Amino acid sequence: MTTLIGFSTPRAFNPVSWLVRTFTASKASHAFFVYHDADFDMDMVMEAHEVGFRLTPLERFEKGNRIVKLVRPKNPIDSGLSLIARRYLGSMYDYAGLIGMSVVMFGRFFKRVWRNPFRGSRSVYCSESVVLAMKHSPGYEKLDLDPDSSPQDLYDWFEKVEGG
């Protein structure tokens, strides 16, 4: 299995997506995983979505989302994805953690590093799940991205460090 990391925005207006893109100056408001599922023999999206952490066929995902970019990490992140799937599939979306990101962004405005005060341990939001999967994969153990990273932080990291 080769896991890709995707970045997207919804095709229809979504106020949460608009806020994320506005406050983080982001090209994309969402980060997710794409992998080929051998059992279904199709490409699947695993994502932290507003209805929870879920698995969706890529073809269906593309109907409601505009994919901005798909990235193949230099080091495979399949082991990290498996861990994230076991831990979070079926869990709720981390709305409190998303709200806590406003504290992180506000701190950045003042050139300070403030932690997300509301990040949960039982649920994740999109870019957090990707960073955690990478940190639990060989080659990314010392990844300098914080789980409080925005989709744009992750996008920029791939552009700069991995040649995106």
C-alpha positions, 0 to 999 in steps of 0.5 A, a space after each residue: 500500500 502506498 499512501 498519498 496525502 491530499 489537500 482539498 477544498 469543498 466544491 460548495 461554500 462551507 463556512 468552516 472551510 472558508 474560515 480555515 482558508 481565511 485565517 491560515 491564508 491557505 490554498 486548501 482547508 482540508 488534509 486527508 489520506 488516499 490509499 488503495 484498498 485491496 479488499 474493495 479494489 478501489 482508492 479510498 480516502 481516510 479523513 477527519 470529516 465533520 461527521 467523524 473520522 471516516 473512510 470514503 471512496 475517492 471517486 465519491 470524495 471528488 464529487 464534493 471536493 476539489 483536490 488542490 494537490 496530492 503528495 507522495 511522501 518520500 518515506 512511506 507512511 503506511 504504518 502510521 496510517 494503520 495506527 491512526 485508522 485503528 485509533 480514530 476510525 469511527 470517532 467524532 471530529 475534534 471540533 474543540 481542537 479545531 476551535 483551539 486552533 484559533 488560539 494557536 493562530 492568534 499566538 502566531 499573529 503575536 509571533 508566539 508559540 501557543 499550544 492548542 488548549 482544547 486538543 482531544 486525545 480521542 478525536 482528531 481534525 484533518 491535518 493533525 491526523 496526517 502529522 500524527 501518522 507521519 510521526 509514527 512512520 519510519 523516516 519521520 520520527 523527528 518531524 518538525 511539524 506540530 500536530 497543531 499544524 494547519 493544512 497550509 502548514 503541512 502543504 508548505 512543509 511538503 513544498 519546502 522539505 520534500 519538494 512537493 
